[in-house]
């Protein structure tokens, strides 16, 4: 029930002047204060308001409204204000650059008085769009903003006799994500490595990157004073003799121009007395099957040696500390059914010792394990692992026939050999850089396989890198063809941020995972050719139609994937904003309607047609595609309904629906499996998608008797 009318009057004589004293004298310290002048002239109440610095650029509002109509993407932000009001006082807060979406207001305070809140188009709380007008604390209200521009939040003390009361106001609303930089840099200490033993003066190297640009990198030791470096490559010199021997922390911090920053830290062991032994920890990674034994050699000084072995299944692995490579002659052993299995021994004589890892389960298949060994050694030995990386093929690639496997490997002292294996097969060595091997994929089964490369140094330290590939030596019934459109920089309307990234990620997924040849994938963009893995021209309406007709003529599997601005009439009709939207090229106006796309794909001869539309208002395309005679071959998903919005997703630098469908689901959840069904992917992505209502992604599947793959 709404409150009764709040201002009671009709005071005579002294009562009238008392009302003036109580209700008129307001503080002038607020940004906006409402002064109520109650004049006893007949029964008329006159309200006047003081409005300070409320000039609004009307041209800006017009421009923003135009952007909204073009389907601009938005992000949600929250502003928090702290102020105070006394009896009948009103504070106004001006909120600029608001775009369509839900605005939510909440005001809270710390006593029993009654405060109300209002959402207004002008600094006049009596002309409100929504209000919180109850006796609740906090008081709340919300309004679905329809037009982009400036809005005002009014906070009013309703309690007549209230003294000045502090409050906190929270305003949640949507803005155009075209300007503010809220992305933190990335920073990593690249040298020395975490847990390294160091001495003397060392160089500290830091790698830092940012979406806009890094302005400076800082470094300190153990939380001490920061030292700046403003020029890449970022490096610092540290005299470790200035600190005590033992563990110390190196901290690095990177800043961008917006003040965003990120930190990285590592620990190092300082040992400037080389005669003192230091405690080190080394990981040995291997695999053993039934009754197999692996041996690892370490040079240890007197002190406690401890071993821990862990693995990922129900088999039983044991560990041993030995003076020779013979596990039956052990100093200590871990011989239980625990996982991890552990043992320890106090070394009394410096020398060479052996760690044995044995599979106790007689029938066990090859089981990967990690053995962590802690022991004491003299500083100066080489305990740094090599760095190895498989450079070809790429992870998730589809391969055929005989391929070349290439890797790079480096070490602080030197690499003595590299090895590769397929799945759990035998190792094959390469002792000379550049490191490469030839693999005949026709000897392997169709489907997923792992490639592992290992690099060793002279001290026996080693490291591995692994990737997965899909062997596909059986040709499909037809080819695979795709048209990918990604427009971030428009010719005549407002720009977006990550549509070129969307195009790049889809191109890589189709060509590296799904078996599309790059020559059969057309990529149209915004003219910034270096932002795309392949570039076939501007994404004008004319060019998009031209290549849609090319797509419709192809047999096999075809895909049309597009990301950018969109719009519609909100009543079922949708259109894609091509690069030349609002300007036109080659006789077209730049607006590609749902009926036009359906009219072209209506003639498609492909066995499967996949359509992915990451544009505002895109829901109108689904019904049009489902009305085609060949709709039983069509699978379509859109980022929203015919009246909803799509969003740039700055946290992942993609369109939001592109990220959740492609990166979050197809790549991360299903592991880049080319046999993933699109229907399953849609359900998984939708469950995690943060938008709702008209902004909920939609699915249109004409093949009701089967499932769709790419």
C-alpha positions, 0 to 999 in steps of 0.5 A, spaced: 500 500 500 502 506 498 504 511 503 499 517 505 500 524 502 506 526 505 506 533 506 500 536 511 499 543 511 494 548 513 497 551 519 495 558 522 498 563 526 504 560 530 503 554 527 504 556 520 511 559 522 513 553 526 512 549 519 516 554 515 522 553 521 522 546 521 521 544 513 524 550 509 531 551 512 535 546 509 543 545 508 546 548 502 552 543 502 549 538 498 550 537 490 542 538 489 538 540 495 530 541 494 527 547 498 520 547 499 517 554 500 510 553 503 506 559 502 499 560 505 496 563 499 489 560 499 491 552 499 497 553 494 503 549 495 509 552 490 515 547 490 522 550 487 528 546 486 535 549 485 539 545 480 547 546 480 551 544 474 546 540 470 548 542 463 547 536 459 550 535 452 544 534 447 548 532 441 552 527 446 545 524 448 543 524 440 549 520 438 548 515 444 541 514 442 543 512 435 548 507 438 543 504 442 538 503 436 544 500 432 544 495 437 551 497 441 553 492 446 553 494 453 556 492 460 553 493 467 557 497 472 555 499 479 556 506 482 556 507 490 555 514 493 555 516 500 552 523 503 547 525 508 540 528 508 535 531 513 528 532 514 525 533 507 531 534 504 533 531 497 540 529 494 540 528 486 546 524 483 547 525 475 548 518 471 551 520 464 551 515 458 546 510 461 544 505 455 538 501 455 537 495 460 535 495 467 537 500 472 537 498 480 537 503 485 538 501 493 539 506 499 541 504 506 542 508 512 543 507 520 537 509 524 529 509 524 528 514 519 525 513 513 528 515 506 526 514 499 529 513 492 527 515 485 529 514 478 528 520 474 529 523 467 530 530 470 533 533 477 525 533 479 523 527 484 516 529 483 517 527 475 519 520 477 520 514 472 520 509 478 520 510 486 522 506 492 516 509 497 515 504 502 518 504 510 523 499 508 531 499 509 534 499 504 529 502 500 529 500 493 527 501 486 528 499 479 526 501 472 528 498 465 531 504 461 529 504 454 533 510 451 540 512 452 542 518 456 543 522 462 538 520 468 538 522 475 537 519 482 534 522 487 534 521 495 529 524 499 528 524 507 521 523 508 521 523 516 519 530 517 523 531 524 529 527 522 536 530 523 542 529 518 542 522 516 548 519 513 546 514 507 549 509 502 546 509 495 548 504 490 546 505 483 547 499 478 546 500 470 549 499 463 554 503 459 557 503 452 563 499 453 567 503 448 571 507 453 573 505 460 579 500 461 578 496 466 582 490 464 588 488 469 595 487 465 598 481 465 605 480 469 610 474 470 617 474 473 621 470 467 628 469 471 630 467 476 625 461 476 621 460 482 625 456 488 631 457 484 638 458 489 641 464 487 648 468 489 651 474 488 648 480 484 643 477 479 638 479 474 631 479 475 627 479 468 619 481 468 614 480 462 608 484 462 603 485 457 596 489 457 590 490 452 592 498 452 599 498 454 604 497 460 606 504 463 611 501 468 613 495 472 616 495 479 620 490 483 621 489 490 624 484 495 620 481 501 615 487 500 621 493 501 621 499 497 619 499 489 624 500 484 621 502 477 622 500 470 618 504 464 621 501 458 620 494 455 624 489 456 623 490 464 629 488 468 632 489 475 639 488 478 639 485 485 645 484 489 643 478 494 649 479 498 645 485 501 640 480 505 641 474 509 642 467 506 635 463 506 628 464 503 626 471 500 621 473 496 621 477 489 615 481 487 613 484 481 607 489 479 605 492 472 601 498 471 597 501 465 595 508 464 588 507 467 591 505 474 590 497 473 595 493 476 597 486 477 602 482 481 607 476 480 611 473 486 616 468 486 621 465 492 628 464 491 633 461 496 639 465 497 646 462 498 652 466 498 656 461 502 657 455 497 660 451 502 653 450 506 648 445 503 642 447 501 635 443 501 632 442 494 626 439 491 625 436 484 620 432 481 621 426 476 615 425 472 614 418 468 610 412 467 610 404 469 606 398 468 606 392 472 612 390 476 616 396 472 621 400 476 624 407 474 630 409 477 632 416 478 640 418 480 641 424 485 647 427 488 646 428 496 649 431 502 648 429 509 641 431 511 634 428 511 631 425 504 624 425 503 620 422 497 613 422 495 610 419 489 603 420 486 598 418 481 591 418 478 588 411 478 587 405 483 593 401 482 599 401 487 606 404 486 611 403 491 618 408 492 625 406 495 631 410 497 637 406 495 645 406 494 645 403 487 640 402 482 637 395 485 630 397 489 631 390 493 637 393 497 634 399 499 635 404 505 628 406 506 621 404 502 614 406 502 610 400 501 603 401 503 597 402 499 597 409 500 596 414 494 601 418 495 606 413 497 612 416 501 618 414 505 624 418 508 631 417 510 637 421 513 643 421 509 649 421 513 654 420 507 655 425 501 654 421 495 650 418 489 643 415 491 637 412 487 630 413 487 626 407 485 619 407 483 616 401 482 609 398 480 606 393 485 600 391 481 602 386 476 596 387 471 597 394 471 597 398 464 602 404 464 600 409 469 603 416 469 606 418 476 610 424 479 615 423 484 617 429 488 624 428 492 627 433 497 634 433 499 640 437 501 646 438 496 652 443 495 650 450 492 652 450 485 649 444 482 645 444 476 638 443 478 634 447 473 630 443 468 630 445 460 624 448 457 621 444 451 615 446 447 612 443 441 611 448 435 608 443 430 602 441 429 598 445 434 594 443 439 587 440 437 589 440 430 586 435 425 592 431 421 592 426 415 598 422 412 605 423 414 606 429 418 612 433 421 613 434 429 617 439 431 619 442 438 624 447 441 628 446 447 633 450 451 637 449 458 641 454 462 647 449 461 645 445 455 640 440 452 643 433 450 637 430 447 630 430 446 625 424 445 618 424 442 612 418 443 605 417 441 600 416 446 604 411 451 608 408 445 616 408 445 620 414 445 624 416 439 630 420 440 633 426 436 640 429 439 641 435 434 637 441 434 632 443 430 628 437 433 623 434 429 620 427 427 616 424 422 610 420 424 606 416 419 598 417 422 596 412 417 599 407 422 594 410 428 587 409 429 582 414 427 581 419 432 584 423 438 592 421 440 597 425 444 604 427 442 609 428 448 616 431 447 621 430 452 628 434 453 634 432 457 640 436 460 647 434 462 645 433 469 639 429 468 634 434 469 628 434 464 621 437 462 615 435 457 610 438 453 604 434 450 599 436 445 593 432 442 591 431 435 585 428 431 587 423 426 582 423 420 585 419 414 578 417 412 575 423 407 568 425 408 562 425 403 563 432 402 567 438 403 567 443 409 566 451 407 565 457 411 564 464 411 566 468 417 564 475 419 567 479 424 566 487 424 569 491 430 571 498 426 565 500 422 565 505 417 560 510 419 557 507 426 560 506 433 565 501 433 565 494 437 571 491 441 572 484 440 569 482 433 575 481 430 577 476 435 571 472 435 572 471 427 580 469 429 578 464 434 572 461 430 577 461 424 582 457 428 577 452 431 574 450 424 581 450 421 585 446 427 580 442 430 574 441 425 578 439 418 576 446 414 582 448 409 583 455 410 582 456 402 575 454 403 574 459 409 572 466 407 574 471 412 570 478 411 572 484 416 573 491 417 579 493 413 585 492 419 587 486 415 593 484 421 587 483 426 585 477 422 588 470 421 586 471 413 583 477 410 578 476 404 575 483 404 571 488 407 564 485 410 560 490 406 553 487 405 554 486 398 560 482 399 557 478 405 551 476 400 556 474 394 559 469 399 553 467 402 551 465 395 558 461 394 556 458 400 550 456 398 553 452 392 557 448 396 556 440 398 558 437 404 558 442 411 557 449 410 558 454 416 556 462 416 558 465 423 558 472 424 559 477 429 558 485 430 552 490 431 545 488 429 538 491 430 531 490 428 524 492 429 523 488 436 517 485 432 520 479 429 524 482 424 532 483 425 538 485 421 545 485 421 549 491 421 554 490 415 561 494 415 557 499 411 551 500 415 548 507 415 552 509 409 552 503 403 556 500 398 555 497 391 548 499 391 546 496 398 544 500 404 549 496 409 543 492 412 542 485 411 535 482 413 533 476 416 529 475 410 535 476 405 539 471 408 534 466 408 532 467 401 540 465 399 541 459 404 534 457 401 538 454 395 543 451 399 545 444 397 549 442 403 548 436 407 549 441 414 548 448 415 551 451 421 549 458 422 552 462 428 549 470 429 553 474 435 549 480 434 544 484 437 536 483 435 539 477 432 533 472 434 529 474 428 533 470 424 531 463 427 524 463 425 526 465 417 531 460 417 526 454 420 521 456 414 526 454 409 524 448 405 531 445 407 531 447 414 532 440 416 539 441 414 540 447 418 542 449 425 542 456 428 544 459 434 543 467 436 546 471 441 539 473 444 531 474 442 529 479 436 528 485 441 535 483 446 542 485 446 549 482 445 555 484 449 562 485 448 565 481 454 572 485 456 574 479 461 575 474 455 576 479 449 570 476 445 563 477 444 559 474 450 556 469 446 562 467 442 566 466 448 561 461 452 559 457 446 566 457 443 571 458 448 568 456 454 564 450 451 567 447 445 574 448 447 575 448 454 569 443 456 569 438 450 577 439 449 576 441 442 573 434 440 570 435 433 565 430 434 561 435 439 554 436 438 552 443 437 545 441 441 549 439 447 554 445 446 548 450 446 545 447 453 552 447 456 553 454 454 546 457 456 547 454 463 553 458 464 551 465 460 550 471 465 544 474 461 537 473 461 530 475 459 530 478 452 538 477 452 538 470 453 541 466 447 536 462 442 537 455 438 533 453 432 534 446 430 531 444 424 534 437 424 529 434 429 531 426 428 539 427 429 544 432 432 549 437 428 557 437 428 562 441 425 
